[in-house]
Amino acid sequence: MKKILLSAVALLMLFSCQNDTTEITPSADAIAKRGCASQEVLAAQMKADPSLALRMNEIEAFTQKSMLTGRLVNGKIEIPVVVNVLYRTTAENISLAQIQSQIDVLNKDFNAANSDFNQVPSLFAGVKANVEISFVLEAIYRKATTKTSWGTNDAMKIASQGGIAPTTPTTRMNLWACTIGGGILGYAQFPGGSSSTDGVVIDSKYLGNTGTAVYPFNLGRTATHEVGHWMNLRHIWGDATCGSDLVSDTPTHNAANSGVPAYPHYSTCSGNPVEMTMNYMDYTDDRGMYMFSNGQKSRMAAVFVSGGSRASFRL
Protein backbone atom coordinates (compact mmCIF):
# COMPACT_ATOMS: atom_id res chain seq x y z
CA MET A 1 0.00 0.00 0.00
CA LYS A 2 1.31 3.37 -0.85
CA LYS A 3 1.97 6.18 1.57
CA ILE A 4 1.08 9.83 1.02
CA LEU A 5 3.93 12.20 1.78
CA LEU A 6 3.12 15.32 -0.21
CA SER A 7 4.63 18.69 0.65
CA ALA A 8 3.06 21.96 -0.40
CA VAL A 9 5.54 22.11 -3.28
CA ALA A 10 4.61 18.60 -4.38
CA LEU A 11 0.94 19.47 -4.26
CA LEU A 12 1.54 22.51 -6.43
CA MET A 13 3.39 20.35 -8.93
CA LEU A 14 0.59 17.78 -8.87
CA PHE A 15 -2.12 20.24 -9.80
CA SER A 16 -0.09 22.52 -12.06
CA CYS A 17 0.99 19.61 -14.27
CA GLN A 18 -2.47 18.24 -15.05
CA ASN A 19 -2.22 19.47 -18.63
CA ASP A 20 0.34 16.71 -19.22
CA THR A 21 -2.09 13.89 -18.41
CA THR A 22 -4.17 12.01 -20.93
CA GLU A 23 -7.45 10.12 -20.79
CA ILE A 24 -8.20 6.85 -22.47
CA THR A 25 -10.80 7.80 -25.07
CA PRO A 26 -12.75 4.91 -26.57
CA SER A 27 -14.28 4.77 -30.04
CA ALA A 28 -17.39 6.86 -30.52
CA ASP A 29 -18.94 4.10 -32.64
CA ALA A 30 -18.64 1.15 -30.26
CA ILE A 31 -17.59 2.04 -26.76
CA ALA A 32 -15.65 -0.88 -25.32
CA LYS A 33 -13.62 1.07 -22.75
CA ARG A 34 -14.72 3.56 -20.15
CA GLY A 35 -14.08 7.19 -21.06
CA CYS A 36 -14.09 9.79 -18.26
CA ALA A 37 -13.18 13.38 -19.15
CA SER A 38 -12.92 14.75 -15.60
CA GLN A 39 -9.15 15.16 -15.77
CA GLU A 40 -9.34 16.68 -19.25
CA VAL A 41 -11.97 19.17 -18.09
CA LEU A 42 -9.89 20.03 -15.03
CA ALA A 43 -6.89 20.76 -17.24
CA ALA A 44 -8.98 23.11 -19.39
CA GLN A 45 -10.40 24.88 -16.33
CA MET A 46 -6.94 25.34 -14.85
CA LYS A 47 -5.66 26.78 -18.13
CA ALA A 48 -8.55 29.26 -18.19
CA ASP A 49 -8.24 30.11 -14.48
CA PRO A 50 -4.68 29.83 -13.09
CA SER A 51 -5.98 30.59 -9.57
CA LEU A 52 -7.81 27.24 -9.59
CA ALA A 53 -4.52 25.44 -8.92
CA LEU A 54 -4.01 27.45 -5.74
CA ARG A 55 -7.57 26.74 -4.55
CA MET A 56 -7.13 23.04 -5.22
CA ASN A 57 -3.80 23.04 -3.38
CA GLU A 58 -5.54 24.60 -0.38
CA ILE A 59 -8.33 22.02 -0.57
CA GLU A 60 -5.76 19.22 -0.74
CA ALA A 61 -3.84 20.56 2.26
CA PHE A 62 -7.10 20.84 4.20
CA THR A 63 -8.07 17.30 3.15
CA GLN A 64 -4.77 15.78 4.26
CA LYS A 65 -4.92 17.64 7.59
CA SER A 66 -8.52 16.56 8.22
CA MET A 67 -7.64 12.94 7.48
CA LEU A 68 -4.61 13.03 9.79
CA THR A 69 -6.36 14.75 12.68
CA GLY A 70 -9.64 12.88 12.41
CA ARG A 71 -11.63 16.07 11.83
CA LEU A 72 -14.22 14.34 9.70
CA VAL A 73 -17.97 14.72 9.51
CA ASN A 74 -20.15 13.02 12.09
CA GLY A 75 -23.82 12.57 11.42
CA LYS A 76 -25.87 12.29 8.29
CA ILE A 77 -24.81 13.56 4.88
CA GLU A 78 -27.67 13.58 2.39
CA ILE A 79 -27.08 15.04 -1.06
CA PRO A 80 -30.08 16.57 -2.84
CA VAL A 81 -29.80 15.85 -6.57
CA VAL A 82 -31.16 17.97 -9.41
CA VAL A 83 -31.19 16.17 -12.77
CA ASN A 84 -31.10 18.26 -15.96
CA VAL A 85 -32.12 16.30 -19.06
CA LEU A 86 -31.17 17.66 -22.48
CA TYR A 87 -32.69 15.64 -25.28
CA ARG A 88 -32.95 15.62 -29.06
CA THR A 89 -34.66 12.24 -29.45
CA THR A 90 -37.29 10.39 -27.48
CA ALA A 91 -34.64 7.93 -26.26
CA GLU A 92 -32.53 10.79 -24.90
CA ASN A 93 -35.52 12.11 -22.94
CA ILE A 94 -34.94 9.41 -20.33
CA SER A 95 -37.75 8.38 -18.03
CA LEU A 96 -38.28 9.15 -14.37
CA ALA A 97 -37.83 5.43 -13.71
CA GLN A 98 -34.39 5.44 -15.32
CA ILE A 99 -33.36 8.56 -13.39
CA GLN A 100 -34.61 7.10 -10.12
CA SER A 101 -32.71 3.89 -10.83
CA GLN A 102 -29.52 5.96 -10.91
CA ILE A 103 -30.31 7.53 -7.55
CA ASP A 104 -30.95 4.04 -6.18
CA VAL A 105 -27.58 2.82 -7.51
CA LEU A 106 -25.77 5.74 -5.90
CA ASN A 107 -27.44 5.01 -2.58
CA LYS A 108 -26.44 1.35 -2.74
CA ASP A 109 -22.88 1.95 -3.90
CA PHE A 110 -22.15 4.68 -1.35
CA ASN A 111 -23.68 2.64 1.49
CA ALA A 112 -22.14 -0.78 0.74
CA ALA A 113 -25.61 -2.09 -0.06
CA ASN A 114 -24.76 -3.14 -3.61
CA SER A 115 -25.33 -6.85 -4.18
CA ASP A 116 -21.78 -7.35 -5.51
CA PHE A 117 -20.08 -5.80 -2.45
CA ASN A 118 -19.57 -9.33 -1.12
CA GLN A 119 -17.38 -10.08 -4.14
CA VAL A 120 -14.55 -7.92 -2.77
CA PRO A 121 -11.53 -10.26 -2.46
CA SER A 122 -10.29 -11.17 1.00
CA LEU A 123 -7.07 -9.24 0.31
CA PHE A 124 -9.08 -6.00 0.35
CA ALA A 125 -11.78 -7.00 2.86
CA GLY A 126 -10.11 -5.01 5.61
CA VAL A 127 -10.28 -1.73 3.69
CA LYS A 128 -13.62 -1.98 1.85
CA ALA A 129 -15.82 0.91 2.92
CA ASN A 130 -19.36 1.93 3.63
CA VAL A 131 -19.09 5.61 2.69
CA GLU A 132 -22.40 6.41 4.43
CA ILE A 133 -23.53 9.20 2.12
CA SER A 134 -27.05 9.15 0.69
CA PHE A 135 -28.74 10.85 -2.24
CA VAL A 136 -32.29 12.04 -2.81
CA LEU A 137 -33.83 13.11 -6.11
CA GLU A 138 -35.18 16.62 -5.61
CA ALA A 139 -36.08 17.85 -9.09
CA ILE A 140 -35.87 17.07 -12.80
CA TYR A 141 -35.65 19.74 -15.49
CA ARG A 142 -36.00 18.87 -19.18
CA LYS A 143 -35.12 20.82 -22.28
CA ALA A 144 -35.33 19.91 -25.96
CA THR A 145 -32.31 20.61 -28.11
CA THR A 146 -31.13 20.24 -31.69
CA LYS A 147 -27.59 19.33 -30.63
CA THR A 148 -26.39 15.87 -31.56
CA SER A 149 -23.64 16.02 -28.92
CA TRP A 150 -22.46 18.44 -26.25
CA GLY A 151 -18.78 17.69 -25.80
CA THR A 152 -16.91 18.48 -22.59
CA ASN A 153 -16.72 22.28 -22.59
CA ASP A 154 -19.64 22.63 -20.13
CA ALA A 155 -22.05 24.04 -22.74
CA MET A 156 -24.83 21.85 -21.32
CA LYS A 157 -24.57 23.91 -18.11
CA ILE A 158 -25.00 27.30 -19.79
CA ALA A 159 -28.49 28.48 -20.70
CA SER A 160 -27.25 30.91 -23.37
CA GLN A 161 -25.62 27.96 -25.16
CA GLY A 162 -28.78 25.90 -25.09
CA GLY A 163 -28.09 24.13 -21.82
CA ILE A 164 -29.62 24.29 -18.36
CA ALA A 165 -27.95 26.36 -15.65
CA PRO A 166 -27.30 24.57 -12.34
CA THR A 167 -29.82 24.93 -9.54
CA THR A 168 -28.33 26.25 -6.25
CA PRO A 169 -25.09 24.28 -6.75
CA THR A 170 -23.75 25.08 -3.28
CA THR A 171 -26.47 22.93 -1.72
CA ARG A 172 -27.55 20.69 -4.63
CA MET A 173 -25.57 18.28 -6.73
CA ASN A 174 -26.57 18.98 -10.30
CA LEU A 175 -26.43 16.10 -12.76
CA TRP A 176 -26.77 16.68 -16.49
CA ALA A 177 -27.98 13.79 -18.67
CA CYS A 178 -27.24 14.38 -22.34
CA THR A 179 -25.33 12.99 -25.29
CA ILE A 180 -21.69 13.91 -24.68
CA GLY A 181 -20.03 12.29 -27.70
CA GLY A 182 -16.40 11.49 -28.39
CA GLY A 183 -16.57 8.20 -26.52
CA ILE A 184 -16.95 9.97 -23.17
CA LEU A 185 -19.33 8.35 -20.70
CA GLY A 186 -19.22 11.17 -18.19
CA TYR A 187 -17.20 13.76 -16.31
CA ALA A 188 -17.38 15.73 -13.09
CA GLN A 189 -16.05 18.98 -11.69
CA PHE A 190 -13.65 18.57 -8.80
CA PRO A 191 -14.09 20.70 -5.66
CA GLY A 192 -12.66 24.17 -6.11
CA GLY A 193 -14.13 25.02 -9.49
CA SER A 194 -16.72 27.64 -10.33
CA SER A 195 -20.19 27.08 -8.87
CA SER A 196 -21.67 28.05 -12.24
CA THR A 197 -20.35 24.81 -13.76
CA ASP A 198 -20.33 22.59 -10.68
CA GLY A 199 -21.80 19.12 -10.94
CA VAL A 200 -21.68 15.86 -12.85
CA VAL A 201 -22.39 15.11 -16.51
CA ILE A 202 -23.44 11.61 -17.61
CA ASP A 203 -24.19 10.51 -21.16
CA SER A 204 -27.86 9.51 -21.11
CA LYS A 205 -26.99 6.07 -22.59
CA TYR A 206 -25.04 5.20 -19.44
CA LEU A 207 -27.25 6.59 -16.72
CA GLY A 208 -29.04 4.22 -14.36
CA ASN A 209 -29.60 0.51 -14.81
CA THR A 210 -32.80 0.38 -16.81
CA GLY A 211 -34.41 1.99 -19.86
CA THR A 212 -31.86 3.04 -22.48
CA ALA A 213 -28.76 2.13 -20.44
CA VAL A 214 -26.26 0.36 -22.72
CA TYR A 215 -24.06 -2.64 -21.80
CA PRO A 216 -21.32 -2.92 -20.52
CA PHE A 217 -21.95 0.39 -18.77
CA ASN A 218 -25.58 -0.29 -17.87
CA LEU A 219 -25.42 -0.67 -14.08
CA GLY A 220 -25.19 3.00 -13.12
CA ARG A 221 -21.52 2.87 -12.13
CA THR A 222 -20.54 5.73 -14.46
CA ALA A 223 -22.33 8.10 -12.08
CA THR A 224 -20.77 6.38 -9.06
CA HIS A 225 -17.32 6.98 -10.60
CA GLU A 226 -18.07 10.61 -11.50
CA VAL A 227 -19.65 11.45 -8.15
CA GLY A 228 -16.44 10.09 -6.62
CA HIS A 229 -14.56 12.76 -8.60
CA TRP A 230 -17.09 15.38 -7.49
CA MET A 231 -16.22 14.39 -3.91
CA ASN A 232 -12.49 14.82 -4.62
CA LEU A 233 -11.41 11.30 -5.55
CA ARG A 234 -8.77 10.80 -8.22
CA HIS A 235 -8.48 7.94 -10.68
CA ILE A 236 -6.91 5.00 -8.89
CA TRP A 237 -3.83 5.04 -11.16
CA GLY A 238 -3.25 8.73 -10.45
CA ASP A 239 -3.55 9.70 -14.14
CA ALA A 240 0.10 8.81 -14.64
CA THR A 241 2.15 5.64 -14.90
CA CYS A 242 2.32 4.32 -11.33
CA GLY A 243 0.88 7.65 -10.15
CA SER A 244 -0.70 8.48 -6.79
CA ASP A 245 -4.43 8.82 -6.17
CA LEU A 246 -3.61 10.54 -2.83
CA VAL A 247 -5.12 7.64 -0.89
CA SER A 248 -2.97 5.44 1.37
CA ASP A 249 -4.88 2.15 1.26
CA THR A 250 -5.27 1.63 -2.49
CA PRO A 251 -2.52 -0.26 -4.34
CA THR A 252 -0.41 1.53 -6.92
CA HIS A 253 -1.76 0.88 -10.42
CA ASN A 254 0.49 1.23 -13.44
CA ALA A 255 -2.42 2.37 -15.65
CA ALA A 256 -6.19 2.23 -16.04
CA ASN A 257 -7.85 -1.17 -16.35
CA SER A 258 -10.72 -1.95 -18.70
CA GLY A 259 -13.19 -4.79 -19.12
CA VAL A 260 -13.31 -7.13 -16.13
CA PRO A 261 -9.72 -8.19 -15.32
CA ALA A 262 -9.22 -11.66 -13.89
CA TYR A 263 -8.23 -11.61 -10.22
CA PRO A 264 -5.49 -11.31 -9.10
CA HIS A 265 -4.25 -8.67 -11.54
CA TYR A 266 -0.72 -7.57 -10.70
CA SER A 267 0.67 -4.07 -11.15
CA THR A 268 4.00 -3.57 -12.90
CA CYS A 269 4.84 -0.82 -10.39
CA SER A 270 7.33 -1.26 -7.54
CA GLY A 271 6.52 -4.34 -5.48
CA ASN A 272 4.08 -5.67 -8.10
CA PRO A 273 1.03 -5.23 -5.85
CA VAL A 274 -2.32 -6.82 -6.69
CA GLU A 275 -4.40 -4.03 -8.21
CA MET A 276 -7.78 -3.06 -6.79
CA THR A 277 -9.43 -3.37 -10.19
CA MET A 278 -12.87 -3.60 -8.59
CA ASN A 279 -12.55 -0.05 -7.22
CA TYR A 280 -15.08 2.44 -8.56
CA MET A 281 -12.28 4.82 -9.55
CA ASP A 282 -10.72 2.46 -12.09
CA TYR A 283 -11.95 2.20 -15.71
CA THR A 284 -13.41 -1.30 -15.59
CA ASP A 285 -16.86 -2.25 -16.90
CA ASP A 286 -19.80 -1.58 -14.60
CA ARG A 287 -20.02 -5.23 -13.53
CA GLY A 288 -16.31 -5.16 -12.65
CA MET A 289 -16.38 -2.29 -10.10
CA TYR A 290 -18.04 -2.57 -6.70
CA MET A 291 -16.06 -0.94 -3.87
CA PHE A 292 -14.56 2.19 -2.35
CA SER A 293 -11.75 1.96 0.22
CA ASN A 294 -11.66 3.39 3.73
CA GLY A 295 -9.02 5.87 2.60
CA GLN A 296 -11.28 7.05 -0.18
CA LYS A 297 -14.13 7.34 2.32
CA SER A 298 -12.01 9.58 4.53
CA ARG A 299 -10.99 11.68 1.56
CA MET A 300 -14.62 12.19 0.52
CA ALA A 301 -15.76 12.92 4.07
CA ALA A 302 -13.14 15.65 4.38
CA VAL A 303 -14.87 17.84 1.79
CA PHE A 304 -17.98 17.97 3.96
CA VAL A 305 -16.30 18.82 7.28
CA SER A 306 -16.66 22.36 8.63
CA GLY A 307 -14.38 24.47 6.48
CA GLY A 308 -14.34 21.85 3.72
CA SER A 309 -15.01 22.65 0.09
CA ARG A 310 -18.51 21.13 0.20
CA ALA A 311 -19.40 21.85 3.83
CA SER A 312 -22.57 23.65 2.65
CA PHE A 313 -24.10 20.21 1.93
CA ARG A 314 -24.08 19.15 5.58
CA LEU A 315 -27.48 18.67 7.20
C-alpha positions as CSV (number, residue, x, y, z in Angstrom):
1,M,0.0,0.0,0.0
2,K,1.3,3.4,-0.8
3,K,2.0,6.2,1.6
4,I,1.1,9.8,1.0
5,L,3.9,12.2,1.8
6,L,3.1,15.3,-0.2
7,S,4.6,18.7,0.7
8,A,3.1,22.0,-0.4
9,V,5.5,22.1,-3.3
10,A,4.6,18.6,-4.4
11,L,0.9,19.5,-4.3
12,L,1.5,22.5,-6.4
13,M,3.4,20.4,-8.9
14,L,0.6,17.8,-8.9
15,F,-2.1,20.2,-9.8
16,S,-0.1,22.5,-12.1
17,C,1.0,19.6,-14.3
18,Q,-2.5,18.2,-15.0
19,N,-2.2,19.5,-18.6
20,D,0.3,16.7,-19.2
21,T,-2.1,13.9,-18.4
22,T,-4.2,12.0,-20.9
23,E,-7.4,10.1,-20.8
24,I,-8.2,6.8,-22.5
25,T,-10.8,7.8,-25.1
26,P,-12.7,4.9,-26.6
27,S,-14.3,4.8,-30.0
28,A,-17.4,6.9,-30.5
29,D,-18.9,4.1,-32.6
30,A,-18.6,1.2,-30.3
31,I,-17.6,2.0,-26.8
32,A,-15.7,-0.9,-25.3
33,K,-13.6,1.1,-22.8
34,R,-14.7,3.6,-20.1
35,G,-14.1,7.2,-21.1
36,C,-14.1,9.8,-18.3
37,A,-13.2,13.4,-19.2
38,S,-12.9,14.7,-15.6
39,Q,-9.2,15.2,-15.8
40,E,-9.3,16.7,-19.2
41,V,-12.0,19.2,-18.1
42,L,-9.9,20.0,-15.0
43,A,-6.9,20.8,-17.2
44,A,-9.0,23.1,-19.4
45,Q,-10.4,24.9,-16.3
46,M,-6.9,25.3,-14.9
47,K,-5.7,26.8,-18.1
48,A,-8.6,29.3,-18.2
49,D,-8.2,30.1,-14.5
50,P,-4.7,29.8,-13.1
51,S,-6.0,30.6,-9.6
52,L,-7.8,27.2,-9.6
53,A,-4.5,25.4,-8.9
54,L,-4.0,27.5,-5.7
55,R,-7.6,26.7,-4.6
56,M,-7.1,23.0,-5.2
57,N,-3.8,23.0,-3.4
58,E,-5.5,24.6,-0.4
59,I,-8.3,22.0,-0.6
60,E,-5.8,19.2,-0.7
61,A,-3.8,20.6,2.3
62,F,-7.1,20.8,4.2
63,T,-8.1,17.3,3.2
64,Q,-4.8,15.8,4.3
65,K,-4.9,17.6,7.6
66,S,-8.5,16.6,8.2
67,M,-7.6,12.9,7.5
68,L,-4.6,13.0,9.8
69,T,-6.4,14.8,12.7
70,G,-9.6,12.9,12.4
71,R,-11.6,16.1,11.8
72,L,-14.2,14.3,9.7
73,V,-18.0,14.7,9.5
74,N,-20.2,13.0,12.1
75,G,-23.8,12.6,11.4
76,K,-25.9,12.3,8.3
77,I,-24.8,13.6,4.9
78,E,-27.7,13.6,2.4
79,I,-27.1,15.0,-1.1
80,P,-30.1,16.6,-2.8
81,V,-29.8,15.8,-6.6
82,V,-31.2,18.0,-9.4
83,V,-31.2,16.2,-12.8
84,N,-31.1,18.3,-16.0
85,V,-32.1,16.3,-19.1
86,L,-31.2,17.7,-22.5
87,Y,-32.7,15.6,-25.3
88,R,-32.9,15.6,-29.1
89,T,-34.7,12.2,-29.5
90,T,-37.3,10.4,-27.5
91,A,-34.6,7.9,-26.3
92,E,-32.5,10.8,-24.9
93,N,-35.5,12.1,-22.9
94,I,-34.9,9.4,-20.3
95,S,-37.8,8.4,-18.0
96,L,-38.3,9.1,-14.4
97,A,-37.8,5.4,-13.7
98,Q,-34.4,5.4,-15.3
99,I,-33.4,8.6,-13.4
100,Q,-34.6,7.1,-10.1
101,S,-32.7,3.9,-10.8
102,Q,-29.5,6.0,-10.9
103,I,-30.3,7.5,-7.6
104,D,-30.9,4.0,-6.2
105,V,-27.6,2.8,-7.5
106,L,-25.8,5.7,-5.9
107,N,-27.4,5.0,-2.6
108,K,-26.4,1.4,-2.7
109,D,-22.9,2.0,-3.9
110,F,-22.2,4.7,-1.3
111,N,-23.7,2.6,1.5
112,A,-22.1,-0.8,0.7
113,A,-25.6,-2.1,-0.1
114,N,-24.8,-3.1,-3.6
115,S,-25.3,-6.9,-4.2
116,D,-21.8,-7.3,-5.5
117,F,-20.1,-5.8,-2.5
118,N,-19.6,-9.3,-1.1
119,Q,-17.4,-10.1,-4.1
120,V,-14.6,-7.9,-2.8
121,P,-11.5,-10.3,-2.5
122,S,-10.3,-11.2,1.0
123,L,-7.1,-9.2,0.3
124,F,-9.1,-6.0,0.3
125,A,-11.8,-7.0,2.9
126,G,-10.1,-5.0,5.6
127,V,-10.3,-1.7,3.7
128,K,-13.6,-2.0,1.9
129,A,-15.8,0.9,2.9
130,N,-19.4,1.9,3.6
131,V,-19.1,5.6,2.7
132,E,-22.4,6.4,4.4
133,I,-23.5,9.2,2.1
134,S,-27.0,9.1,0.7
135,F,-28.7,10.8,-2.2
136,V,-32.3,12.0,-2.8
137,L,-33.8,13.1,-6.1
138,E,-35.2,16.6,-5.6
139,A,-36.1,17.9,-9.1
140,I,-35.9,17.1,-12.8
141,Y,-35.7,19.7,-15.5
142,R,-36.0,18.9,-19.2
143,K,-35.1,20.8,-22.3
144,A,-35.3,19.9,-26.0
145,T,-32.3,20.6,-28.1
146,T,-31.1,20.2,-31.7
147,K,-27.6,19.3,-30.6
148,T,-26.4,15.9,-31.6
149,S,-23.6,16.0,-28.9
150,W,-22.5,18.4,-26.2
151,G,-18.8,17.7,-25.8
152,T,-16.9,18.5,-22.6
153,N,-16.7,22.3,-22.6
154,D,-19.6,22.6,-20.1
155,A,-22.1,24.0,-22.7
156,M,-24.8,21.9,-21.3
157,K,-24.6,23.9,-18.1
158,I,-25.0,27.3,-19.8
159,A,-28.5,28.5,-20.7
160,S,-27.2,30.9,-23.4
161,Q,-25.6,28.0,-25.2
162,G,-28.8,25.9,-25.1
163,G,-28.1,24.1,-21.8
164,I,-29.6,24.3,-18.4
165,A,-27.9,26.4,-15.6
166,P,-27.3,24.6,-12.3
167,T,-29.8,24.9,-9.5
168,T,-28.3,26.2,-6.3
169,P,-25.1,24.3,-6.7
170,T,-23.7,25.1,-3.3
171,T,-26.5,22.9,-1.7
172,R,-27.6,20.7,-4.6
173,M,-25.6,18.3,-6.7
174,N,-26.6,19.0,-10.3
175,L,-26.4,16.1,-12.8
176,W,-26.8,16.7,-16.5
177,A,-28.0,13.8,-18.7
178,C,-27.2,14.4,-22.3
179,T,-25.3,13.0,-25.3
180,I,-21.7,13.9,-24.7
181,G,-20.0,12.3,-27.7
182,G,-16.4,11.5,-28.4
183,G,-16.6,8.2,-26.5
184,I,-16.9,10.0,-23.2
185,L,-19.3,8.3,-20.7
186,G,-19.2,11.2,-18.2
187,Y,-17.2,13.8,-16.3
188,A,-17.4,15.7,-13.1
189,Q,-16.0,19.0,-11.7
190,F,-13.6,18.6,-8.8
191,P,-14.1,20.7,-5.7
192,G,-12.7,24.2,-6.1
193,G,-14.1,25.0,-9.5
194,S,-16.7,27.6,-10.3
195,S,-20.2,27.1,-8.9
196,S,-21.7,28.1,-12.2
197,T,-20.4,24.8,-13.8
198,D,-20.3,22.6,-10.7
199,G,-21.8,19.1,-10.9
200,V,-21.7,15.9,-12.8
201,V,-22.4,15.1,-16.5
202,I,-23.4,11.6,-17.6
203,D,-24.2,10.5,-21.2
204,S,-27.9,9.5,-21.1
205,K,-27.0,6.1,-22.6
206,Y,-25.0,5.2,-19.4
207,L,-27.3,6.6,-16.7
208,G,-29.0,4.2,-14.4
209,N,-29.6,0.5,-14.8
210,T,-32.8,0.4,-16.8
211,G,-34.4,2.0,-19.9
212,T,-31.9,3.0,-22.5
213,A,-28.8,2.1,-20.4
214,V,-26.3,0.4,-22.7
215,Y,-24.1,-2.6,-21.8
216,P,-21.3,-2.9,-20.5
217,F,-21.9,0.4,-18.8
218,N,-25.6,-0.3,-17.9
219,L,-25.4,-0.7,-14.1
220,G,-25.2,3.0,-13.1
221,R,-21.5,2.9,-12.1
222,T,-20.5,5.7,-14.5
223,A,-22.3,8.1,-12.1
224,T,-20.8,6.4,-9.1
225,H,-17.3,7.0,-10.6
226,E,-18.1,10.6,-11.5
227,V,-19.6,11.5,-8.1
228,G,-16.4,10.1,-6.6
229,H,-14.6,12.8,-8.6
230,W,-17.1,15.4,-7.5
231,M,-16.2,14.4,-3.9
232,N,-12.5,14.8,-4.6
233,L,-11.4,11.3,-5.6
234,R,-8.8,10.8,-8.2
235,H,-8.5,7.9,-10.7
236,I,-6.9,5.0,-8.9
237,W,-3.8,5.0,-11.2
238,G,-3.3,8.7,-10.4
239,D,-3.5,9.7,-14.1
240,A,0.1,8.8,-14.6
241,T,2.1,5.6,-14.9
242,C,2.3,4.3,-11.3
243,G,0.9,7.7,-10.1
244,S,-0.7,8.5,-6.8
245,D,-4.4,8.8,-6.2
246,L,-3.6,10.5,-2.8
247,V,-5.1,7.6,-0.9
248,S,-3.0,5.4,1.4
249,D,-4.9,2.1,1.3
250,T,-5.3,1.6,-2.5
251,P,-2.5,-0.3,-4.3
252,T,-0.4,1.5,-6.9
253,H,-1.8,0.9,-10.4
254,N,0.5,1.2,-13.4
255,A,-2.4,2.4,-15.6
256,A,-6.2,2.2,-16.0
257,N,-7.9,-1.2,-16.4
258,S,-10.7,-2.0,-18.7
259,G,-13.2,-4.8,-19.1
260,V,-13.3,-7.1,-16.1
261,P,-9.7,-8.2,-15.3
262,A,-9.2,-11.7,-13.9
263,Y,-8.2,-11.6,-10.2
264,P,-5.5,-11.3,-9.1
265,H,-4.3,-8.7,-11.5
266,Y,-0.7,-7.6,-10.7
267,S,0.7,-4.1,-11.1
268,T,4.0,-3.6,-12.9
269,C,4.8,-0.8,-10.4
270,S,7.3,-1.3,-7.5
271,G,6.5,-4.3,-5.5
272,N,4.1,-5.7,-8.1
273,P,1.0,-5.2,-5.9
274,V,-2.3,-6.8,-6.7
275,E,-4.4,-4.0,-8.2
276,M,-7.8,-3.1,-6.8
277,T,-9.4,-3.4,-10.2
278,M,-12.9,-3.6,-8.6
279,N,-12.5,-0.1,-7.2
280,Y,-15.1,2.4,-8.6
281,M,-12.3,4.8,-9.5
282,D,-10.7,2.5,-12.1
283,Y,-12.0,2.2,-15.7
284,T,-13.4,-1.3,-15.6
285,D,-16.9,-2.2,-16.9
286,D,-19.8,-1.6,-14.6
287,R,-20.0,-5.2,-13.5
288,G,-16.3,-5.2,-12.6
289,M,-16.4,-2.3,-10.1
290,Y,-18.0,-2.6,-6.7
291,M,-16.1,-0.9,-3.9
292,F,-14.6,2.2,-2.4
293,S,-11.8,2.0,0.2
294,N,-11.7,3.4,3.7
295,G,-9.0,5.9,2.6
296,Q,-11.3,7.1,-0.2
297,K,-14.1,7.3,2.3
298,S,-12.0,9.6,4.5
299,R,-11.0,11.7,1.6
300,M,-14.6,12.2,0.5
301,A,-15.8,12.9,4.1
302,A,-13.1,15.6,4.4
303,V,-14.9,17.8,1.8
304,F,-18.0,18.0,4.0
305,V,-16.3,18.8,7.3
306,S,-16.7,22.4,8.6
307,G,-14.4,24.5,6.5
308,G,-14.3,21.9,3.7
309,S,-15.0,22.7,0.1
310,R,-18.5,21.1,0.2
311,A,-19.4,21.8,3.8
312,S,-22.6,23.6,2.6
313,F,-24.1,20.2,1.9
314,R,-24.1,19.2,5.6
315,L,-27.5,18.7,7.2
